[in-house]
Each structure stands twice: as structure tokens, then as C-alpha cells.
């Protein structure tokens, strides 16, 4: 029996290798064509203007090279050894010490000095780089001298990121009496209206819900707003918030308003947005391409058809005791894998778009507090969420685009810590992996597997998965009977296996 299994495995691996070679050859050919086209097309450089002398203050010596209009500053040597060098108010310096901020990160070193001088900012940096503090610190420093209600508004693409930004402002402003509120969808509008009537200094909001309050909440206005921040701006536009952003920008005054735009990349959409909303901005770029941090070890695991669940449980056994995020492409798979993990006595919780706001925050709190060691999530958790102690990221489903991969694996190895990502790759994922490797500029090594353990686990994992699928279908039938469920295909062995591909 073992010889038959080995022959089958050898044949499957040979087929995968042959297919991979063909795809790789095609990808290399396309890459050569792109390089030749770029050489012929050339490139245009951004025009530069000198910053106005009246805005230059106390940080000239270290920020001089950054302060030029549309100047993309990628000098990695520019840094500060402590936050006290930035000439911040004592309360902010002490708050940074209390939060164990030892020294400014690269994006903070580049963005904070020109921001303190009054410039609009475009911040481009990789995930986990400290972008939130890069815009929160200049706002709070100026707020200390000029405390007014509705002083700053920060727009974020997701409810989780908005809540996280609020936590950062509350922590950094803890010694300054800062009042903040979080205005997001999925929560009671009357409660939010009451919070707004208390005249907070800082408003963190998702665009749609902010627009609801600007139109419907009596007495609420941003006519005197001093700061506007668009965080994860590329994702704001990807999620089709563009029309709402246009309406918000028309309502909020431009005079005496400072605007910060933070994004992972500079796309044509972002360029159009910054031209409409920013005035002579300073571009502060830590990295001009997608990349991952050096402390992250990235590997892949080639999975034969129908064994992805077994390989996942194998990994959970191998890294037992470690904190882990498992990323899936669908909400149903996130729910199913969370149930499978718990049934096999691995403490897990799910995070996806079908959960309401309280359920999502509850899942995050359980994971952050260490009451659950595994978070099974869709891409709703891939960007912006600051969960500092994640040891392992597993891509159960390979993301369709390379940017999503970067943001997923960026949930580990944050703030100088080490981490590991493992991608489960079937024969249907080879082209996606090749694209990711092209963006990374390196080939991902294969993770070794004890196939005897895989064979031992397979039957028990399949049985447990069948029980989870039956329970999910039973619950869905009950929801449909109550008029709350989705009328669609029930999860079956066949379409579940299709999802695994």
C-alpha cells in the first residue's frame, strides 16, 4: 500500500513541477517584454518647489532634505534617536515613553518633522511601520497649544482600523486630556450623535457613517476642522469610497486645513485624490515598492488535492502554543475552519464580514487577550489591524493579488519582531505564487512535511470537517426558516473541495 501511495505522490509532484516550469517560463517571457517596454517608454520626474520660509521652524537641520513639494524622500539613513529630538511637548514625549516607543520608526522620522512645520503630508510606507503615530503625534502636538472641538478627523476604510486608530490617539493623548470618538457603521447612530454633541477633539470615522452624521446630525459640523487624515487611502478607494470622499472634501473647508494622506503605494487614483485635497505636500516614502520585513521567514507547502484541511491541522500540531492567523478567501471557509479547529481542540475564533461589529470586536479581543490562540479571518483582518504578538500567518487560500499577500503576511514580524508565514499551495495556485515571487524578488522555499503524519491525520480530520459542515448547514436552514439566512447552495463535500482549490 505504501508503494502505491509513493508512486501516486511522485506522479503528482512530477506533474506540478512540469506545470510550474511552463508557467515560470511564460512569466519570465512576459517580464522581459515589460522591461523592454519600460526602457522604451521612459519616465517623468515630479516637479519640485521650495517650501515656504514662513513654515520652517525648529527642525531644519534634520528635516531639510524632506521638505520639498512632491519630493519623494526615500533616504533610509535619516532618523532620530529619541522622540525628545523632535521638540514635542513634554506630555507627548512622556506618553511615548509610557508606550515603550524607544525611537521614531523610519516613516515617523520622515513624516513628523515636516508635519510639525505645517506641511501637508503624503506618507508611503510598508505595513507595520508605525504610520498611525506618524500622523497622530503632529496633530496632538498642535492640539496641546490650540485645543478646540472637532479639531481633527481621521478617515479609515474599516471599523476595526478606525477603532485601533482611536486607541492610539487615546494612548498618546492620555496626559493631555484628549477626547476622541469613533464613528463607524454597524453601531447605533443616536449614541454616536450624543458622542459628537460632547464636542470631541478627534473624530475617527469610516466615510459613509461620517457623511450620514454630516447630513443628519443637528449641530454637527466640520467647518472649523484643522486636520484631515485619510489613512489606508489606497484601500479607501479600492472599497469604492471615492464618491463619498468627494462629497466630504466639498463640505470640509480647505482654508487653514492641514491634510495627511497615508497609503501603501502611490497609484493613479491616489495621485488624483492628493491633487484634489492636498496643497504642496511633502512626500515621505520609506519604500517605493511592496516588500516584506527582513525578520519575516516566508515558506510554502505544496498540498495534494483534497488534503488542505489535513495539512492545516498538521501545521497547528507543529506550531502548538504559537499565536496564528489563518487567512481564507471566503467567509464560509473562515467559519468552517474556526469550527474545525475548535472541534479538534485548537482554540480558535473567526473574523469576517458576516459578523456584526460587536461580534468582530469580540473575536479580536479574545485573540488579543490570548484567550484564543488562532484567528481565522478573511482579508478584513489583513490590513491596518495592530496585533503585535502574532507568531505565524498561514495562507489557507492564496490571495488573488500580490498586494493582499503582502498585507496578510505583514500581520506577523511587526515592530522588529520575528515571524513566519506559510502558504498552502495546490496545483491551481502555482501562477499566483509565481506572481507573488516576482513582486518579492525571490523564490519562496518549500516547507518540509512528515507525510506519515499526514496520512495518520487524514481520516480524523475529514470526519471532523464533515461534522462541522453538517452543523453549518443545519444553522443556515434555521436562519432561512426565520427569513434571515442566505438562499443559496448548501455547503457540500463537492463545493467545499472546490473552495480548497
Order of alpha helices (4+ residues) and beta strands (2+ residues): alpha-alpha-beta-alpha-alpha-beta-alpha-beta-alpha-beta-alpha-beta-alpha-beta-alpha-alpha-beta-alpha-beta-beta-alpha-beta-alpha-beta-alpha-beta-beta-alpha-beta-alpha-beta-alpha-alpha
